Amino acid sequence: MPLINVLNDKFLSEILNKDVFNIQLCINDNQTIDLDTIFNSLSNYLKQDSFIYIKIPSQYIEIVQLFEKIGFRIADTNVIYEKKVNLSSINSKNYNLRFSILKDKQQVSHIAKNNFIFSRFHQDNFFSKEISDIIKYKWVENYFLGKRGDCMIVAHDNDTIIGFLLLILKDKVITIDLIAVDLRFQKQGIGKNMIKYAENNLKGFKFLKVGTQIINRPSISLYENMGFKMTDANYVLHFHNID
């Protein structure tokens, strides 16, 4: 098995109108990787007008440094949080919670497009805010097209969607794929209550899992206050061919 696999990211390629590649490392603590191995595996991709990204576990800082030597830059430190599913009461006086339906698509997509600032794309100066917003918009749109995620929970005030929670369900684990609350309605416990709604209404699941950016203090505070514990961390590196 090769130490480095290069996969085409069709989702981002369509949005950015260029080739996008996701590098996956296949190593363990007993294996080593050097600069020549990295360069020889990626030389053809580095010459293209492409965008390349890789996620590297935080314990492999030496590998991070090797990738930096060929032009990769750290865009984000992604931290993983987990907790056991716990049934609990929900106090949502000014809004209601439910599973999403198809007619929610436009409002949910609008929230996704206008309420993210901490994503690795928003933090990377090579991406305009417009492109970064479109990535989140298309991410949510793919849920309604049946291409991403397994279910979605929305918070709504009458006919107005004010927050959403996109989930992936697999192997007894509820993974939070994307969560957002309209800026006008933040700090009202909406995010927390959407997560509680998932715990209370999705039967047969034992754990909740979520990844967020280490600079996203509001999200980290939310998860830690709900009993999530950090279990892993990864550096996310980006490469832009600027020749």
C-alpha positions, 0 to 999 in steps of 0.5 A: 500500500502506498504511503500517500494516496491522492484523491480527486475532490469532485465537489470542490473541483466543480465549485473552484473550476479547477482540479482539487486533490485530497491527499491521504496519508497511510502511515502508522507510528512504525513507518517513516516518510521523507521529503523525497517520498512526498515530492515524488508522489506529488510532483505532477500535482504540484505543477498543475493549476490546482488546489491540494489539501491534506489532514495530518494528525497532530502527533506527526508534526515532523510530517507537517514540516516536510509538507511546509517545505514544498509549499503547503501552509497550515490553514486550520487545526481541526479538533474532534470532540465526542460524548455519549448520547444523553437524553435531556430536556429542551427549553425552546420558548421562542422557536420550534424544532423538527426534522427538515423537509424539502421546502426548507432548502432555500432558507437553510441554504441562505443560513449556510451561505451567510453565517460561517466565518471560521471555516478553513476556507474563510481563514485562507486568504487565497479564497474570497469570502464569496467563494468560501460562502458558496462552498457552505451553500453547496454543502447544504444544497447537496443534502437536499439533493441526497448527496451528503448527510443522512438527516437534518434538524431545523429550528424555526420561528413560525415559517422562518428557519433560524438554524440547522443541524446536518448529521451523518449517522453511522455505526451507532454514532451521530456525527455533526457534519455542519451546524449554523444559527442565523446571526440574529438569533445566536446566543439563545441556546439554539445550537445546544437544543438542536443537538439535544433534539438529535439525542432525544429523537434519533434512536439506537445511537450511543455517541455524538461526534463533531469536528471544529476549528481550534479558533472557533471558540464559540463552538468549542464552548458550546460542545464543552458545556454540553459534556463533549471531550476532545479526543483528537486533533489534526492539522489541515494544510492547503497548497495553492499553485501560484506560479 
